[in-house]
């Protein structure tokens, strides 16, 4: 997934990484693309790990709003694998596109065939490399399919400029491209607000 995101970010960009985790992706982007980045996370441990990597990072609850960031104040706003953990994903989506000239969002696809079969056969919530937690310990609050996310974008007047559909290994196959909602485990979207 990193290679897809890296491909979409111009060298030297000003990046806001929402839900930056331990800062690994932001650090890699800084090293490989010489970006100027700011990370945002709510977990104190993640803040500390990001600071240890020499990153600029702030502790903030995305669900409480992002009013402290001005319109179009970043070249790219990145939210990788954090969207489904939010209490108010639609509000966050509108904030993401307000703050960035472009935005990149990646989500796990709960509707992929492996999850469907696992739920059907076991009668239990699926666990996979894209969704690795038990139902009772998952940080995910809003699991969605690719169709759900794309419908949310349409309803919010957001354009999907590009999307990449991959397995959790990071590979795209003919099946992930031909039948994305069934075979893609992760989707990466480049989005912006329609004028």
VEXMAR-613843 format. One record per residue (C-alpha): x, y, z; residue in one letter. Coordinates in nm, 3 decimals, decimal comma. Example, Ala and Ser with C-alpha at 12.3 -4.5 7.8 and 13.67 -1.06 7.14 Angstrom:
1,230 | -0,450 | 0,780 | a
1,367 | -0,106 | 0,714 | s
//
This chain:
0,000 | 0,000 | 0,000 | x
0,288 | 0,238 | 0,076 | x
0,405 | 0,227 | -0,287 | x
0,060 | 0,334 | -0,410 | x
0,046 | 0,624 | -0,166 | x
0,405 | 0,723 | -0,248 | x
0,318 | 0,725 | -0,619 | x
0,037 | 0,978 | -0,557 | x
0,235 | 1,224 | -0,344 | x
0,457 | 1,482 | -0,516 | x
0,809 | 1,522 | -0,382 | x
0,844 | 1,800 | -0,125 | x
0,470 | 1,808 | -0,047 | x
0,320 | 1,944 | 0,275 | x
0,139 | 1,638 | 0,425 | x
-0,111 | 1,595 | 0,710 | x
-0,128 | 1,230 | 0,822 | x
-0,447 | 1,175 | 1,025 | x
-0,435 | 0,867 | 1,245 | x
-0,061 | 0,842 | 1,180 | x
-0,009 | 0,554 | 1,423 | x
0,358 | 0,508 | 1,512 | x
0,461 | 0,743 | 1,229 | x
0,620 | 0,475 | 1,010 | x
0,448 | 0,583 | 0,688 | x
0,513 | 0,952 | 0,750 | x
0,880 | 0,877 | 0,827 | x
0,915 | 0,674 | 0,506 | x
0,753 | 0,953 | 0,302 | x
0,988 | 1,205 | 0,464 | x
1,292 | 0,991 | 0,380 | x
1,190 | 0,897 | 0,026 | x
1,003 | 1,208 | -0,095 | x
1,143 | 1,482 | 0,128 | x
0,793 | 1,578 | 0,240 | x
0,715 | 1,823 | 0,518 | x
0,474 | 1,626 | 0,735 | x
0,258 | 1,661 | 1,042 | x
0,106 | 1,357 | 1,211 | x
-0,211 | 1,347 | 1,419 | x
-0,298 | 1,062 | 1,654 | x
-0,493 | 1,012 | 1,975 | x
-0,279 | 0,740 | 2,134 | x
-0,001 | 0,864 | 2,362 | x
0,219 | 0,564 | 2,274 | x
0,190 | 0,644 | 1,902 | x
0,277 | 1,009 | 1,970 | x
0,591 | 0,901 | 2,154 | x
0,696 | 0,656 | 1,880 | x
0,643 | 0,925 | 1,614 | x
0,848 | 1,178 | 1,811 | x
1,128 | 0,922 | 1,845 | x
1,138 | 0,907 | 1,464 | x
1,196 | 1,284 | 1,457 | x
0,847 | 1,364 | 1,328 | x
0,622 | 1,658 | 1,403 | x
0,307 | 1,515 | 1,560 | x
0,018 | 1,636 | 1,770 | x
-0,227 | 1,453 | 1,993 | x
-0,582 | 1,521 | 1,879 | x
-0,915 | 1,339 | 1,863 | x
-1,025 | 1,358 | 1,499 | x
-1,385 | 1,290 | 1,603 | x
-1,387 | 1,616 | 1,800 | x
-1,312 | 1,810 | 1,482 | x
-1,027 | 1,956 | 1,285 | x
-1,118 | 2,325 | 1,303 | x
-0,758 | 2,410 | 1,399 | x
-0,657 | 2,341 | 1,036 | x
-0,731 | 2,603 | 0,769 | x
-0,893 | 2,529 | 0,433 | x
-0,647 | 2,391 | 0,179 | x
-0,358 | 2,425 | 0,426 | x
-0,191 | 2,099 | 0,313 | x
-0,102 | 1,965 | -0,030 | x
-0,221 | 1,618 | 0,071 | x
-0,421 | 1,488 | 0,367 | x
-0,358 | 1,120 | 0,427 | x
-0,578 | 0,884 | 0,630 | x
-0,450 | 0,530 | 0,601 | x
-0,652 | 0,251 | 0,761 | x
-0,803 | 0,486 | 1,023 | x
-1,128 | 0,596 | 0,861 | x
-1,328 | 0,299 | 0,992 | x
-1,216 | 0,367 | 1,352 | x
-1,391 | 0,705 | 1,368 | x
-1,725 | 0,773 | 1,537 | x
-1,821 | 1,027 | 1,270 | x
-1,661 | 0,914 | 0,943 | x
-1,877 | 1,136 | 0,720 | x
-1,781 | 1,448 | 0,917 | x
-1,414 | 1,349 | 0,904 | x
-1,434 | 1,286 | 0,529 | x
-1,565 | 1,638 | 0,471 | x
-1,290 | 1,780 | 0,693 | x
-1,021 | 1,582 | 0,512 | x
-1,115 | 1,726 | 0,174 | x
-1,157 | 2,075 | 0,318 | x
-0,804 | 2,078 | 0,461 | x
-0,617 | 1,921 | 0,170 | x
-0,582 | 2,012 | -0,195 | x
-0,591 | 1,637 | -0,246 | x
-0,670 | 1,356 | -0,005 | x
-0,578 | 0,990 | 0,013 | x
-0,792 | 0,750 | 0,215 | x
-0,738 | 0,376 | 0,248 | x
-0,995 | 0,139 | 0,397 | x
-1,025 | -0,233 | 0,461 | x
-1,306 | -0,395 | 0,260 | x
-1,533 | -0,585 | 0,497 | x
-1,732 | -0,727 | 0,203 | x
-1,448 | -0,923 | 0,044 | x
-1,517 | -1,288 | -0,033 | x
-1,284 | -1,423 | 0,236 | x
-1,476 | -1,231 | 0,506 | x
-1,812 | -1,337 | 0,363 | x
-1,715 | -1,705 | 0,357 | x
-1,564 | -1,692 | 0,705 | x
-1,881 | -1,533 | 0,845 | x
-2,102 | -1,784 | 0,659 | x
-1,908 | -2,093 | 0,765 | x
-1,816 | -2,004 | 1,123 | x
-2,104 | -1,772 | 1,211 | x
-1,845 | -1,546 | 1,375 | x
-1,708 | -1,205 | 1,280 | x
-1,423 | -1,251 | 1,032 | x
-1,057 | -1,206 | 1,115 | x
-0,810 | -1,148 | 0,833 | x
-0,481 | -0,973 | 0,769 | x
-0,678 | -0,661 | 0,668 | x
-0,911 | -0,695 | 0,972 | x
-0,687 | -0,863 | 1,233 | x
-0,884 | -0,807 | 1,555 | x
-1,152 | -1,005 | 1,738 | x
-1,493 | -0,834 | 1,735 | x
-1,460 | -0,737 | 2,102 | x
-1,114 | -0,581 | 2,075 | x
-1,128 | -0,418 | 1,734 | x
-1,070 | -0,044 | 1,701 | x
-1,300 | -0,054 | 1,396 | x
-1,637 | 0,108 | 1,460 | x
-1,773 | 0,143 | 1,106 | x
-1,688 | -0,149 | 0,883 | x
-1,791 | -0,088 | 0,527 | x
-1,767 | -0,229 | 0,179 | x
-1,613 | -0,047 | -0,115 | x
-1,963 | 0,023 | -0,242 | x
-2,056 | 0,179 | 0,094 | x
-1,754 | 0,410 | 0,092 | x
-1,804 | 0,510 | -0,271 | x
-2,172 | 0,584 | -0,207 | x
-2,072 | 0,802 | 0,089 | x
-1,837 | 0,995 | -0,141 | x
-2,111 | 1,040 | -0,403 | x
-2,360 | 1,163 | -0,141 | x
-2,101 | 1,409 | -0,004 | x
-2,027 | 1,543 | -0,356 | x
-1,672 | 1,406 | -0,342 | x
-1,494 | 1,291 | -0,656 | x
-1,289 | 0,973 | -0,655 | x
-1,004 | 1,070 | -0,886 | x
-0,835 | 0,732 | -0,866 | x
-0,855 | 0,409 | -0,671 | x
-0,626 | 0,112 | -0,629 | x
-0,767 | -0,223 | -0,519 | x
-0,531 | -0,466 | -0,352 | x
-0,494 | -0,773 | -0,139 | x
-0,353 | -0,720 | 0,211 | x
-0,017 | -0,824 | 0,063 | x
-0,025 | -0,504 | -0,143 | x
-0,070 | -0,685 | -0,473 | x
-0,336 | -0,608 | -0,728 | x
-0,477 | -0,901 | -0,925 | x
-0,716 | -0,939 | -1,214 | x
-0,983 | -1,044 | -0,963 | x
-0,934 | -0,738 | -0,738 | x
-0,963 | -0,515 | -1,045 | x
-1,254 | -0,702 | -1,208 | x
-1,465 | -0,772 | -0,897 | x
-1,333 | -0,525 | -0,638 | x
-1,608 | -0,554 | -0,377 | x
-1,560 | -0,932 | -0,370 | x
-1,183 | -0,971 | -0,398 | x
-1,011 | -0,649 | -0,285 | x
-0,913 | -0,658 | 0,081 | x
-0,795 | -0,297 | 0,089 | x
-0,883 | 0,002 | -0,128 | x
-0,679 | 0,319 | -0,159 | x
-0,865 | 0,627 | -0,287 | x
-0,743 | 0,963 | -0,413 | x
-1,033 | 1,203 | -0,357 | x
-1,122 | 1,572 | -0,384 | x
-1,430 | 1,793 | -0,348 | x
-1,631 | 1,874 | -0,660 | x
-1,648 | 2,246 | -0,734 | x
//
